[in-house]
Amino acid sequence: MSIVKINVLSVPAEQRETLEKRFSSRAGAVESSDGFEWFELLRPVEGTDQYLVYTRWRDEAAFQAWMEGPMKAAHQGGQGGPGGQGGEAGGERPKPAASASTLWSFEVVQQAAPKSA
């Protein structure tokens, strides 16, 4: 079964729009990666300033390959990334939108989909 990685980003209210714009302009940074299965950016509704960046992968090896390849290159090359921390092309790196980041890892042990009619 798949693995899930959830990046927990603490984002001050004044940086929410910046973070969401950076994710929307990430131009398929993860979608074409081998072993990638799913992505969601979850905005907090109440009681927290933490966004959740949910990704699902075929296995740990696929996630690590993405971390060491495309994700690392995007952050070093200033093209944005999973934490919305990347820079502007040809310019100075902007201030990070998140004030803290924690990565949670899970193995999928059960899953269900809607029953078809």
C-alpha positions as CSV (number, residue, x, y, z in Angstrom):
1,M,0.0,0.0,0.0
2,S,0.9,3.6,-0.4
3,I,2.6,6.0,2.1
4,V,1.4,9.5,3.0
5,K,3.5,12.5,3.9
6,I,1.9,15.4,5.6
7,N,3.9,18.6,5.8
8,V,2.4,20.7,8.6
9,L,3.1,24.4,7.9
10,S,2.5,27.1,10.5
11,V,1.3,30.1,8.5
12,P,0.6,33.6,10.0
13,A,-2.7,35.0,8.8
14,E,-0.9,37.7,6.8
15,Q,1.0,35.1,4.8
16,R,-1.9,32.8,3.9
17,E,-2.6,34.3,0.5
18,T,1.2,34.3,-0.3
19,L,1.4,30.6,0.6
20,E,-1.6,29.6,-1.5
21,K,-0.4,31.6,-4.5
22,R,3.0,29.9,-4.3
23,F,1.4,26.5,-4.4
24,S,-1.0,27.4,-7.2
25,S,2.0,28.6,-9.3
26,R,4.2,25.5,-8.7
27,A,3.5,24.4,-12.3
28,G,3.2,20.6,-11.8
29,A,6.3,20.4,-9.7
30,V,5.3,17.1,-8.2
31,E,2.6,15.6,-10.5
32,S,5.0,14.1,-13.0
33,S,7.3,12.5,-10.4
34,D,7.5,8.7,-10.5
35,G,5.5,7.1,-7.7
36,F,3.4,10.3,-7.0
37,E,-0.2,9.5,-6.4
38,W,-2.0,12.5,-4.8
39,F,-1.6,16.1,-3.6
40,E,-3.9,18.3,-1.5
41,L,-3.2,21.7,0.2
42,L,-5.6,21.9,3.2
43,R,-6.4,25.4,4.5
44,P,-7.3,25.7,8.2
45,V,-10.8,26.7,8.9
46,E,-10.7,27.5,12.7
47,G,-8.6,27.0,15.8
48,T,-5.2,26.8,14.1
49,D,-2.8,28.5,11.8
50,Q,-1.5,25.3,10.4
51,Y,-1.9,24.3,6.7
52,L,-1.5,20.6,5.8
53,V,0.3,19.6,2.6
54,Y,-0.9,16.1,1.9
55,T,0.9,13.9,-0.6
56,R,0.5,10.2,-1.2
57,W,3.3,8.1,-2.8
58,R,3.7,4.6,-4.1
59,D,6.4,3.9,-1.5
60,E,9.1,5.6,0.6
61,A,11.7,5.2,-2.2
62,A,9.5,7.3,-4.6
63,F,9.1,10.0,-2.0
64,Q,12.8,10.1,-1.2
65,A,13.7,10.2,-5.0
66,W,11.4,13.3,-5.3
67,M,12.9,14.9,-2.2
68,E,16.5,14.4,-3.5
69,G,15.7,15.3,-7.1
70,P,12.9,17.7,-8.2
71,M,12.0,19.1,-4.7
72,K,15.7,19.8,-3.8
73,A,16.4,21.4,-7.2
74,A,13.3,23.5,-6.9
75,H,14.3,24.9,-3.6
76,Q,17.9,25.4,-4.5
77,G,17.0,26.8,-7.9
78,G,14.4,29.2,-6.6
79,Q,11.4,27.7,-8.4
80,G,9.1,27.2,-5.4
81,G,8.2,24.0,-3.7
82,P,6.0,22.0,-1.4
83,G,6.3,24.4,1.5
84,G,5.8,27.5,-0.6
85,Q,9.3,28.5,0.3
86,G,10.9,28.9,-3.1
87,G,12.3,32.0,-4.6
88,E,11.6,34.1,-7.7
89,A,13.4,33.1,-10.9
90,G,16.4,35.3,-11.5
91,G,15.9,37.2,-8.2
92,E,16.3,37.1,-4.5
93,R,14.5,34.4,-2.5
94,P,11.4,35.8,-0.9
95,K,10.6,35.5,2.8
96,P,9.2,32.1,3.6
97,A,5.4,32.1,4.0
98,A,5.5,29.5,6.8
99,S,7.0,30.2,10.1
100,A,7.5,26.5,11.0
101,S,7.3,23.1,9.2
102,T,6.9,19.5,10.5
103,L,6.8,16.4,8.3
104,W,4.5,13.6,9.4
105,S,4.8,10.1,7.8
106,F,2.2,7.4,7.6
107,E,1.6,4.0,5.9
108,V,-1.8,3.4,4.4
109,V,-3.1,0.3,6.1
110,Q,-6.8,0.6,5.0
111,Q,-8.6,2.6,2.4
112,A,-12.1,2.9,1.0
113,A,-13.7,4.7,-2.0
114,P,-17.3,5.5,-2.6
115,K,-19.4,2.6,-3.8
116,S,-20.5,3.0,-7.4
117,A,-24.3,3.0,-8.0
